[in-house]
Amino acid sequence: MLWSNLGTSLLVTHGYAHDDVRLAYGRARDISIAAGDVRNLALVLRGLWLVHISSANYVSALRTGREMLELGSHDESSLLEGRVILAVTSIYTGELKTAESFFAEALSFPKKTRGLAKFQHTGHTYTLCRAYYAICLTYLGKIDRSLSESLDAQMAAEAISVPITTAQTLAARGTNLHRLRYYSEAEMCYDQAISCSTLHGIPYWSAFCLMAKAALATEREGFEASFAAFERSRQDYQRSGNRLIMSWFLYLRAELLAKASKIAEAMACLEETIAFIAETGETVFEAEAHRLKGTLLLQGRESVATWNVDGAEACFLHSLAVARRQQAKLWELRAATSFACLRARQGRFGEGHEMLGPVYDSFTEGFEAPDLVDARCLVDYLAGGGLGPVPMSDVAGSALLIS
């Protein structure tokens, strides 16, 4: 128990991927196996999973989840925990339907299992399950249900009042709102998570949310100030080996550079993003990375005639293919929107409508979300052959605007 308790304490104070956390939990695992202590082994596996996933070591994270499931024959709470571990990990690797299935199974467990206390010092299992289920639902295009789950998770965290759970749930809700382009609401969640993390000495979530918040501050604070804050937080985040969801943070970095018309630097950052995805298997933002790359290939050009249309089209179609393979309907909508914008700028309205219309029509909820509002306006514009009001959108800050 001493080594596992040390690992848990270091995890909170040093960050999930710190070498000392890895060493403490590794030692605790060896001792627990040798002693046949199944209960402590489950606690250790939870800690090791946090080490692996925060390091973007998804192969080891999945293996740890399967080990946790094997303990389920001895301990029902481990069966629940294993499903949550596999669900969350599967989000990052782009296996969204697999993740959704594991989440649904976890949420069906009886309340007596959900409330077990042994994992709570590294985050309340059931609350975190709902918080990350919401994120999964967003990618799948189930936006209304996502927002409901996310709010319920936040309310559950407030009721439990465990600092690390509060910080993590607020951060998860903030990123979910951020990706849905509810920017002011996202920033409020980040601020609350930062306050909680600072008060209770949880550096991981403080750096995470400061970085995400800085990416939203460009309009208010200007590029230089917000980019400097973003870079400081990124260094703090990575200092202890944290690499989880760096594909998104690198994407945000590229977006910041693009907004400042630093197209070459933004493109270099995107290439780094794509390389990171290939190295780690963190594919959940692969579609978005290629979509933004396509957009950047069209930026800074004087006219349609000088655009790298072939390169942009290839990127948009690659983005669409990845999104469809993952069944990531939100990313599919964004890729189709960018492609349709390109066709509109070329005066090929029918082709744009043929691409975007069916994708928009496949949604059954979330019609008040910014992405769907913009897509609806663009569909109508394309259907009218370019007549009527011109839709203007940022679509996550990186759509090809019609002007």
Secondary structure, DSSP 8 states (H G I E B T S, - for coil): -HHHHHHHHHHHHH-TT-HHHHHHHHHHHHHHHHHT-HHHHHHHHHHHHHHHHHTT-HHHHHHHHHHHHHGGGT-HHHHHHHHHHHHHHHHHTT-HHHHHHHHHHHHTS-HHHHT-STTGGG--HHHHHHHHHHHHHHHTT-HHHHHHHHHHHHHHHHHH--HHHHHHHHHHHHHHHHHTT-HHHHHHHHHHHHHHHHHHT-HHHHHHHHHHHHTT-HHHH-HHHHHHHHHHHHHHHHHTT--TTHHHHHHHHHHHHHHTT-HHHHHHHHHHHHHHHHHH--GGGHHHHHHHHHHHTTTT-SSGGGS-HHHHHHHHHHHHHHHHHHT-HHHHHHHHHHHHHHHHHTT-HHHHHHHHHHHHHT--S-TTSHHHHHHHHHHHHHHTTT-SS-----TTTTS----
